[in-house]
């Protein structure tokens, strides 16, 4: 079977970092060929980059999660661009809006999000977007910013509305699905995943969060992206090989620095 990609996880988080060799070995055994470890605090970027540099098949991003937007307001577009020029950095983010937990004021989240968008546009490097309970504002910002020039991107760990999915797809974005696809109460997410064009689909774990069934409630890890891919294949009437080939090709197209 073709190798899968875990397009979004957090290898610097303690439950994964403390068993990093084991995590990578289990991922390889499960058929995972490439992993992207995602930055949520720029102050933690050196640690994340070190992990990516240590393993040939691991890449990383640089960015500031909306939860922490108020903590690093001095982060500029120029700084993001500077850090993203490293050969192991393949994306900008994760960034976006989270109005569910409201850990940072909405205006600060939006301001920092737009700085990430500017970096993505300048570098033509994919924007990794987190969106929760902010669909209308997300659509507005993405559409406004596209008027200033196009930029590539992905809605990661999708659990939002059909409206946001359509708006993102109309802008050329990709949509990435996590272990949520396997959750009993995620029928709307499965319905959306069944309709996303095959050439715009990605899979991820968001590890250590959101472990798919039958591991739900436990720590997630990159090996488990195979379970999400299997669910997606079943939903779409495809074989695991077909979904692996398609999602990996999609990943390579979007994250073009990940050779």
N, C-alpha and C positions, 0 to 999 in steps of 0.2 A: 504494500500500500504506500502511496505517496505520503511524504511527511507533512504534518500539520504545523501551523504557526499559532503560538499563544501571543496574540498581538497586544496584550495589555495585562501586566501583573506588577507586583511590587516586591521584588526580591530583596530590597533593603529593609523590609519590615521584619521584626524579630523572629516570628515563627518560621519564616523562610530563610532568612540570613543565617540563623543559628544551625541550619542543616543544609547549607547551600549545595555542597557536593552531592548529598543524597537527593535533594530536589532535582538537580540537573540530571543525575543518573536515572531517576524514575521517569522524568520527562522523555529522555531518549528512549527508554524501554517501551514507553507508551506511543512512540511514533511522532514525537514532537521534534521538529528539526530546528526551529528558530523561536526565540523568545525575545520580547521587548519588555524591559523593566522600566516602569514609568515614574517620572519625577513628580512629586507633589509639593516639595519645598526646595527652592533654589539653594538655600543654605545647606541642603543635604545632597546637592548635585555631585560633589566630589566623591562621595561614597557610592552613589549610583553608577557614576562613570567608571569607578574602579571595578565594580562587578562586571560591567560590560566589557571592559578591557581584559578581564581575566579569562573570559570564555569566548571562543571564536564565533559561536552561534548566538550570542546574546548582544542585543543592541539596547539603546536607551533613548529617553526623551529628556527635554529640559522644560520645566514650567512650574506654575504655582496653582495649586488646587483652590477653587473658590472658597472652601472652608477657611483657608489660611490667607486669603487676599489681604486682609487688614494687617497681617503681621509682616508683610514684605512690600509695603507700598512704594518703596524706593526702587523696586525692580522696573527697569526700563526696557523698551523694545530693543534698544542698542545692545544692552547686556544679554538679552535672550539671543540675539543674532550672533553675538560674539561667542557664546557658549555652544551654540548649535553648529558652529563650523567644525567641531570635532568630528572625525570620521565615524565614530561610533554613535553619534546622535542622529536619530532618524526622524524625529517628530518634535513638535512644539506643544507642550502641555504635560499633564492634563490641566485644562483650564475650562472656564465656563461659568455657569450659574447654578447655585443650589439654594432655592428658596424654601426647601423643606426643613433643613436644620438651622438655617439663618445664622451660621457661625461668623459670618462677616456681613457688614451692611450691604444692602443691594447695590447702592451707587458705587461702592468700592469694588465689588465683584465685577460690575459691568465695565468700569474703567480699566481694571487689570485685564479683563477678557479682551478688550479692544487692543491693548498693547500686545497681547499674544497674537491676535489676528494680524496686526501690522507686521510682526516678525514672520509669520507664516507666509504672508503675501510677498514680503521682500525676498525670502529665501525660496519660495515655492516649495516649502516643506510642509507635510500634512499637519493640520491642527487637530489635536486630540481633545474632543469636547465632552465635558461632563455636564449633563443637564438634568435637573430634578426639580419638579414642581415649579417650572419657569418656562413652560412651552411658548407662551405668547411673546414674552420678552426675548427668548432665544431666537425665535423666528424673525422678530423685528431687527435685532442686532445683526444677525447673519445677512439678512437681505440688505440692510443699510450698508454694511461693510462691503458687500459684493459690488455695490455701486462705485466704490473707490478702487476696485480691481479684484479680480478673482483670486481665490486661494483654495488649495486642496484640503480635505478634512474628513474626519470620521466622527460620528456620534458613537461614543463607546458605551458598552454595557447598557444597551438600549432598553428602556422601560417606560418610555413616554408615549405620547399620543400619535394616532395616525396623521394628525395635522403636522406635527414636527417632522415625522418621517418623510412625508411628502415634500415639505419645504426643503429639507436637507437634500433629498434625492434630486429635486429640481435644480439645486445649485451644484450638482455633481458630486456630492458627498457620498461616502460609504457608510454603512451601518453595521456595527459589531454587536454580536449577541453573546451573552454569558450563560452561566449555569441557571439563570432565571428561567430559561426556556424549559427546564425540566421541572419547575415548581408547579404544583397542582393548581394554584390560583393564578397562573400567568397566562390565561387563555388569550387575552388581548395581545400580549407580546408575541405569542405563537402565531396569531392571525397575521400580525404585521410581518413577522419573519417569513411566513409562507408567501408573502406578496412582494417582498423586496427582490428586484432583479438579481439574478444569479451573479452577475458580474459586479455587484456592489456589496456583497456579503463578506463579513469577516467574523471570526470566532475568537474568543478570549476567555480568560478565567476571572480577571480582576482579583486574583489571589493576593492575599489570603482570605478574601471575602467571597461570599456567594458560591460556596461549593455546590456542585450539582448533585442531584439525587443519584446514588444512594448515600452520598457523603454530606448531605445538607446538615448544617449546624456544626460541622467540624471545620478545621482549617482547610482552605483550598490550596491547590498547588498546580503548576503548569501541566502536569501529566493529565489532569482531569479535563483539560480542554477537549480531549478525545470523546468524553461523554457528551459534551455539548454538541460537538460535531456529529456524533451518532444520532442525537435527537433531531438535529437540523436535517440530516440526510433522510431520516425516516419521514419527517414532515413533508419534505420536498419530493419524496419518491425516488431518491438517488442512492447509490451505493456509497459506502464510506470512502472508497477510492475517488469517486467522482466529486464528493464534497471537499475532500482534501486537496485534490488538484485545483478545483475552482477557487476555494478560499485562499490557498497559497498563491495562486496566480494573481488574485485580487490584491493580496498583501504586497507582493513584489511590485505591482503596478503603482500602488499608492505610496508605499514606503520605499522609494526607488534607491535610496542610499544603502538599504539592507541587501547587500549582494550575496 
